């Protein structure tokens, strides 16, 4: 699980793929089983979950260093990680309230855009939020076009 998270951060953030529709599609396809496993581990309080939480805090803290704020980067990273993983733990309620499975491409896009609205620009570095929004938009357009092609093929 940690390798999956590290690889996603490396590819998405460090290599700048976070706004690319192909990267978004790959994450949406591969993430649900990992997130479901993580949910169970977080609820059960397993040592693996503690390790994942600490790792995500560490990764997040790196990106928050030097961002002006009223609290230190470590505390902000802990709070942000707790908030984001809280969505994962509460995914059934989030899905019900949204009217769509949170781990589906549509649900993930909606949650991702809403997260950007809540945290950008305070947490997300300049330009990254815009790249992600543009990538999500291109992904949604490509998905919509694919669904329309499939409907025409079925007729």
N, C-alpha and C positions, 0 to 999 in steps of 0.2 A: 504494500500500500504506500509506504514512504517513497519507494522508487517511482511509483506512478505519479505521486504528487510532485516530486523533484523534477521528473522528466517534463511534466506539464508546465511548471514554472520556467524551466530552462528554455523549452521550446516557445512558450507563449510570451513570456516577458523578456527574458534575456536575448532571445533571437528575434523578437519583434513580430511573432506570428499571431499574437493575441487578437488582432483585428482581421485576420484572414478567414474567410468563410470555410475553407477546407479544414483549418485548424479547429474552428468552432464545431463543425460537423463531426470531426473525429472525437472531440471531447464529449459532445452530446451522445455519441454512439457508445463510447467506452466508460463514461463516468457512472451511470446508474448502478451497476452492480457494486462498484467500489464504494459509492456513497451509502448504499443500503447496508453493506458490511460495516462501514464506519459508524453508521447510525446505531447498529446493534452493539458494537464495541463501546461507543460512548455511553449508551444507556446502561450497559452492564458494568461500566467502570473498569474495563480491562487495562492491564499494563500497556498493551498495544495502543489503546486509545490515548492513554496519557502520553505515550511517546509521540504519537501523531500530533496531538494537541501542541506539545512542546516544540516539535519540528515546525509546525505551521506558524506558531508564534515567532520562532527564530527567523523564518523566511520573511514573514511580514515585517518584523522589526527592521530587517536590512533595508527594506524599501521605504520605511518611515523615517530613517535617520536623516537629519537635516531638513525635515519638513517642519516649518514653524508651527508650534502649537503651545497650548498651556500645560500640557502634561508630557512626560518623557515618552520616547519611542517605544520602550518596552511595555509600559502600561497601555498605551494605545493599541499595540499589537495584541496584547492579551484580550482586551475588550473587543476589538474587531474580530479576532478569531472566535471568541465566544459567541458573538452575534452571528457570524456566518455559519458556524457549526450548529448553532441553535436552530437555524432554518432547516438544516439537514435532519436534526433530531425531530423537529416538529413537522417534517415534510407531509405527513398525512393531513394535518390540520391546514397547512399552507395550501396543499392541493385542493382540499375541499373548499376553502375560502376563495381560491382563484377560479374554481370550476374546471381545472385542468391539472393533470398529473405534473407535479413540480419537476420531476426528473425527465419529462418528455421534452423534445426540442422546443415546443411552444412554451411550456411552463418554464423551462430553463432560460429561454430568451426573455420572457416577461420578468422573471426574478432578477436576471442579470441587468436588464435595463433599469429596473427599480432600484437595485443596489447602487448602480452608478449615480442615479439621481440623488440618493441619500448621501453617498460618501464623496463623490467628486465635487469640487477639486481638492477637498481637504486631505484625502488619503491617496487618491490616484494621481500619479505624476502628470504634469502638463502634457497634453496631447494624447495620452493613453486612452482616456475615457472617450474622446472623439473617435479614435481608431477603433475601439471596441464597438461603439454605437454604429459606426459605418459598417464594420464587419458583420454585426448582427443584422443590420438592414439588408446587406447583400446576401447573407445566408438565408434570411426569410424570403427574399425575392426568388432566389434559386429554388428553395424548397417549394414555394407556391407554384412556380413554373413546372417543377417536376411532378407535383400532385396533379396539375391540370393535364400534363401529357399522359399520365397514368389513367386519368379519368377518360380522356379521349380514346386511348388504346383499349379500354374496357368496353367502350360503346360499340 
